[in-house]
Amino acid sequence: IGDVEDFTSTFSRTQVKVQFRTDYYVGRSAYKSTIDFALHPGPDKYYLLQLIDDPIGKATRKLRVTQTNDPRLPPILVEEITETSSDFKITAQFAKRFHFMTFRYGVMESTGGLGIDADLLEDALNFKLDIFEFGRDKLPHFRVMAQWEFLSHFFLSAGIDDMLNSASRDWFLGVGVRFVDEDIKSVLPLAPSP
């Protein structure tokens, strides 16, 4: 009975926050869409799952080494090939909050990553800093973003994406909606557990 009581009290405190956001990237003239599901078992931590439809897609790099007897080509030819696929990217992170600062780590856009959030004005104004894709270029992917909830549940976002790499740096503007969903929470006990 005590175990059931612990489970039900933890479950009843858990909140599921859902967020939909679409950003317009100025340099690429393209849209990036994100769906967030954040499971909050307490006020100071949460688990984040994101599904991202990125116009860039996922890039993979390969080295191809070719030996040839053709006198017009070098005897050993090394080529770096970058392939881009249109797969969805996934973020799965654990977040811990200390006062108005939140620290996140885990998988970010299908690579390892870290994040820091500053939540101000009773969480109506958020500043986010993400760093991921270590080793992709000389410098990792670094994104800075601000979100302002101008109306209950609705927010505007703006920021700079990949600001350390000048070749792929881009500005973006976005709009989104976020809310707490009680219906999703009612399905969670039916989900399979490991």
Secondary structure, DSSP 8 states (H G I E B T S, - for coil): -HHHHHHHHHHHH-EEEEEEEEEEETTTTEEEEEEEEEEEEETTEEEEEEEEE-SS-EEEEEEEEEE---TTS-SEEEEEEEEEE---EEEEEEEEEETTEEEEEEEETTEEEEEEEEEETTTTEEEEEEEE-TTSSSS-EEEEEEEEEEETTEEEEEEEESTT-TTT-EEEEEEEEEEE-HHHHHHGGGS---
